[in-house]
Amino acid sequence: MSPRLPAVTARDAERVARKLGFVLHHHTGSHAIYYRESDRRRAVIPVHGNRDLRPKTLRTIIASMAITVEEFRALL
């Protein structure tokens, strides 16, 4: 069984991305595109006000950062 996801906003996910070395590359509409030069990874984070990210969206973001849910939770 997969670990339980925390309820997070886009701002929380952006903070974790920056801790992992991602930098804001650009915005496309309401999506912030973060990029990490070291391994050329890209993380797309939808920024829709102060709403929590949906679980499937959050899992996709975590996978694109190449970390586990536990690592993500520890970085919050």
N, C-alpha and C positions, 0 to 999 in steps of 0.2 A: 504494500500500500504506500502511496506517495505521501510525503509529509504535508501537513496542513500549511496553507499559505497565509501569511499575515495580510490584513487589510491595509493597503498602502495607496497613497495618491501618486500622481505623476511626479510631483516635487520630491517625494521620498525616493522613488526609483532613480530620478536624476542625481540625487545626492549620492546614492550607492554607485552609480556609473562613474561619477567624478572621483570617488574614492578608489575605484579600480583602474584609474588612469584614462578614462574616456574623456574626450573634450567635445564640446558642442561644435559640430561641423556646420550645420545650418538648420533652418526651419522650413518645412514644406507644409503650408496650411497650419493645421493644429498639431503637427507631428514634429517633435524635436529629434534630429538625427545626430547621434553621438558616435564618435570614431576614435579608435585606439590604434595609433601608428605601429606599436610594437608587434602586433599580430594581425593588423589590418582588419580587425573586427568592427562591426557596425551594430549599434543598438538603436532601434526606433522606438521612441516613447511617445504615445499619444497624450497630449496635454489638453484636457477638456475641463477646465475650471478646477474646482476643488473636489471632484468626484473620485471615489476609489476606482482603481483599475479592476477590470473584470479578471477572474481567476485565470482563464485561458490566455488572456493578453499578458498577464503578469508572468505566467510560465514561459511564454514565448520570449519575453524580454530577458528573463533570467537565463534561458538557454542561449540567447544571442550574446550574453556577457560571458558565457562559458564558466558558469559557477553553479553550485547546487542551491536548493532552497534553504538548506541550513546555513550555507555561507552567506546567502543574501540576508537572511534573518539576523545573522551576527553583525553584518555591516550597517544595519538600520540605525 
